[in-house]
Amino acid sequence: MALMVYNTLTKRKEEFVPLVPGHVGIYVCGPTVYNHAHIGHAKSYVSFDVIVRYLRYLGYKVLYVQNITDVGHLTDDADQGEDKIERQSRIARVQPMEIAEMYTRSYFEDMDALGVVRPNISPRASGHVLEQIELVKQLLEKGFAYEVNGSVYFDVRKFPEYGKLSGRRIEELVAGARVEVSEEKRYPADFALWKRAEPGHILRWQSPWGEGYPGWHIECSVMSTKYLGQPFDIHGGGIENQFPHHECEIAQSEAAAGKPFARYWLHNNMVTVNGVKMGKSLGNFVTLKEAFQKHDPIDIRFFILMSHYRSPLDYSDEAVESASRGLSKLHTTVKTLRTEIQRAMQEVRSAIAPLDIDAYRARFIDAMNDDFNTPQAIAVLFDLSKEVNQLLSSEVQYTANSLQQIDQLFRDLGGEVLGIVPETCRPMAPQELPSIEEDLIRLLIDIRNELRAQKIWGLADQIRNKLSSLGIILEDKKEETTFRRTKQL
């Protein structure tokens, strides 16, 4: 089965065929660094982390670009209000770039904790202002933009395909406008490419139109095409950015270059908290640093991957705790398997292949090829875990090598692709052994007593001697047989 992805641009699943065989260029809209990352960020970046990991697992050479928005993103996500970073800098009474640096570091700390592999390139909007000015100049020269009082706007009526990603018509956009329309615009749906810096605005650059700063949308067009070319393979981001951000990216990029911008558009769905959309105004805004105080980051990662990237995710402490219990079972199987590998290496056994490893790998690949269906892929790992547990508790003969093949499957699929089976997963320590140890000893005592009653002395003595070698000393008394330990199992 070929890799099929849901392309938001065409509204259907399509076979993924990269522009250059063997190579994939992917751009994902990064965070605006004016606050700590939250659960919504985790949903997006863990999802795309697995997409990138899987593409690499398939053998593609992936160039992953994810920007850092450190200028230009206004407070109403459109063309009005303050720059989000500058606003936060006023509240904290520090320089805007200090805010950007602080929260950029915080973002990468949180992503590292979640096991998110860092992008190949993490360009900053503030470091690409000259290229953004050049793109604005191109759009002006080609008649797709106009300048008013030091600000430059894109004329959406000059681009007939505006709305093709979101499915919105220009007339509907005007009728449903969320913010007061600037009197500078020729048409209410036009969007800013460059904004005039008002007196007191700190983040400002010289341009042909006076001192100002770039619009939010123009930065992603510039940074994606600079490092990936145009067109490139995959553009990703949260569904909340589909409009206006991604729609505007398409319009300005294709108007300037005269060719397609990105070939496949992938969007992850949003996060709710206890069934309610997450938001600061509602008091249910959960930062990752707050979440990490309650939950292990790998449990949060596993919780996210238990839902499809295009499905909404409802976050609650109870849901993460439930996911944690499931992941612990998987980890216990892997730990037990690795312990058994160490023991089996000391024995000589006939070589057999106890599990159909290729079948499990094929099922996992089929799940991931179906638009990166991580819930189904995880289900395959749990099926594998169940069969491994049955194998290890049976009398089936196996070699250390055959168990190592199973372990490698966990490492490849659960580790390399999903990032939920870490390399640091170690064999169980003695204190981690199941609490059923005493019950098993008493079961063996009962079996020995039955053998003695049937005068099968040889087998009864074997049980006593084997337990003794394990540090369990049996003491036959008049009423019952008791035991004491000379060492921990």
Secondary structure, DSSP 8 states (H G I E B T S, - for coil): ---EEEETTTTEEEE---SBTTEEEEEE---B-SS--BHHHHHHHHHHHHHHHHHHHTT-EEEEEE-BB-S--BTTSSSSS-BHHHHHHHHHTS-HHHHHHHHHHHHHHHHHHTT----SB--BGGGGHHHHHHHHHHHHHTTSEEEETTEEEE-GGG-TTTTTTTT--HHHHHHT--S---TT-SSTT-EEEEEE--TT--S-B--TTSSEEE-HHHHHHHHHHHHH-SSEEEEEEEGGGIIIIIHHHHHHHHHHHSS-SEEEEEEE--EEETTEE--GGGT---BHHHHHHHS-HHHHHHHHHTS-TTS-EEE-HHHHHHHHHHHHHHHHHHHHHHHHHHHHTTS-------S-HHHHHHHHHHHHHBT--HHHHHHHHHHHHHHHHHHHTS-----HHHHHHHHHHIIIIIIIITS-S-TT-----GGGS-TTHHHHHHHHHHHHHHHHHTT-HHHHHHHHHHHHHTTEEEEE-SS-EEEEESS--
